[in-house]
């Protein structure tokens, strides 16, 4: 009985220690993506579970996804980007959402929204995977000014966006 008691205490302490040191990265769960095309059809794809933030700090999103990304930076140089399940520190967390606007079951537009909490401009590059061309294409986006959200829209049907080459820059005077 005494051994069982110490074994249970040990398991409890280990579980509390493991919970306090969660080293797993927050990522996307597996799900079925559905993107409206026209009144009769839609694009469907099984999305596998995986990270939102790739090792090179590229962020990949599919329509309908929103991700919170904590950024560690030093003097405007981004050192680390990490997806988190909720905003813990608003001063260092960007919010990125990618949505499809549908009217009457018909595709209207795609929208990317990036919120910048920093005092510098947030600059990044975007590639989009076009449904019509079945390939990745680079596209131009505007820098996101400090303390506001930048919004980009496209008329194309986009299956995924990749955001990378993140930098923080002083505002031009």
C-alpha positions in Angstrom: 0.0 0.0 0.0 2.8 2.4 0.9 4.6 1.7 -2.4 1.4 2.4 -4.3 1.0 5.7 -2.5 4.6 6.8 -3.4 4.1 5.6 -7.0 0.9 7.7 -7.3 2.7 10.8 -5.7 5.5 10.3 -8.2 3.2 10.1 -11.2 1.3 13.2 -10.0 4.6 15.2 -9.6 5.8 14.1 -13.0 2.6 15.0 -14.7 2.6 18.5 -13.1 6.2 19.0 -14.2 5.5 17.9 -17.7 2.5 20.2 -17.9 4.6 23.2 -16.7 7.2 22.5 -19.4 5.1 22.0 -22.5 7.7 22.0 -25.3 5.3 21.0 -28.0 4.8 23.6 -30.7 1.2 24.8 -31.3 0.1 23.7 -34.7 -2.7 23.1 -37.1 -5.0 20.1 -36.5 -5.9 17.8 -39.4 -9.2 18.8 -41.1 -10.9 18.8 -44.5 -10.5 22.1 -46.3 -13.5 23.2 -48.5 -13.2 26.3 -50.7 -16.2 27.6 -52.7 -15.8 27.8 -56.4 -19.2 28.3 -57.8 -22.8 27.4 -57.0 -22.3 23.8 -57.9 -18.8 23.0 -57.0 -16.1 23.5 -54.4 -12.4 22.6 -53.9 -11.8 20.0 -51.2 -8.5 18.8 -49.7 -7.5 16.9 -46.6 -5.1 19.1 -44.6 -2.7 17.2 -42.5 -1.7 18.2 -39.0 1.4 20.3 -38.9 3.0 23.6 -37.8 1.8 27.0 -38.8 5.3 28.4 -38.5 8.0 26.6 -40.5 11.6 26.5 -39.4 12.5 29.4 -41.8 9.7 31.5 -40.2 7.5 31.1 -43.2 3.8 30.9 -42.1 1.4 28.9 -44.3 -2.3 29.4 -43.9 -5.4 28.0 -45.6 -8.8 29.8 -46.1 -10.6 30.1 -42.8 -7.5 30.0 -40.6 -6.4 32.5 -38.0 -3.1 32.2 -36.2 -1.4 34.2 -33.4 2.3 34.4 -33.7 4.6 35.6 -30.9 7.7 37.3 -32.2 10.9 37.7 -30.2 12.9 40.5 -31.6 16.0 42.5 -30.6 16.5 46.0 -32.0 14.1 45.3 -34.8 15.7 42.0 -35.8 13.3 39.1 -35.6 15.0 36.3 -33.6 12.1 33.8 -33.3 8.5 33.3 -34.4 6.1 30.9 -32.6 2.5 30.1 -33.1 0.5 30.2 -29.9 -3.1 29.2 -29.2 -4.1 32.6 -27.8 -2.6 36.0 -27.3 -0.6 36.0 -24.1 1.4 39.2 -24.8 -0.4 41.6 -27.2 2.8 43.8 -27.5 4.7 41.0 -29.3 1.9 39.0 -31.0 0.8 39.4 -34.6 -2.5 38.1 -35.6 -2.9 36.7 -39.2 -6.1 35.6 -40.7 -6.9 34.3 -44.2 -10.5 34.1 -45.3 -12.7 33.6 -48.3 -15.7 35.8 -48.9 -18.6 33.8 -50.4 -21.9 35.3 -51.7 -24.7 32.8 -52.5 -22.3 29.8 -52.5 -20.1 31.6 -55.1 -16.5 32.8 -54.5 -16.3 36.6 -54.1 -12.7 37.3 -52.9 -9.9 36.2 -50.6 -8.7 38.4 -47.8 -5.4 38.3 -45.8 -5.3 40.4 -42.6 -2.1 41.0 -40.6 -2.1 42.9 -37.4 1.1 44.7 -36.4 1.6 45.4 -32.6 5.1 46.8 -33.0 6.4 50.4 -33.3 8.1 49.6 -36.6 6.6 48.7 -40.0 6.1 45.0 -40.4 7.4 43.9 -43.8 6.9 40.5 -45.4 6.5 38.7 -48.7 3.6 36.6 -49.8 3.2 33.6 -52.2 -0.2 32.4 -53.1 -1.3 29.0 -54.4 -3.8 29.8 -57.2 -6.6 27.3 -57.8 -6.8 28.3 -61.5 -3.1 27.8 -62.2 -2.3 25.0 -59.7 0.9 26.7 -58.8 2.5 29.1 -56.3 2.9 32.7 -57.5 4.6 35.6 -55.7 2.4 38.7 -55.1 3.1 42.2 -53.8 1.8 43.3 -50.4 2.1 46.6 -48.6 4.0 46.9 -45.3 1.8 47.0 -42.2 2.2 50.2 -40.3 2.7 50.2 -36.5 -0.3 49.5 -34.4 -2.7 48.7 -37.2 -3.9 45.9 -39.4 -2.9 45.5 -43.1 -5.5 44.0 -45.4 -4.8 42.5 -48.8 -7.6 41.2 -51.1 -7.6 39.1 -54.2 -10.3 38.2 -56.6 -8.6 34.8 -57.4 -9.5 31.6 -55.6 -6.5 30.9 -53.4 -5.9 27.5 -51.8 -3.1 28.6 -49.5 -0.8 31.6 -48.7 2.8 31.5 -47.6 4.1 34.6 -45.7 7.9 34.9 -45.2 11.0 37.1 -45.2 9.6 39.0 -42.1 11.4 42.2 -41.1 10.7 45.1 -38.8 11.7 48.5 -40.3 11.7 52.0 -39.0 9.1 54.2 -40.7 10.4 56.3 -43.5 10.3 60.0 -42.3 
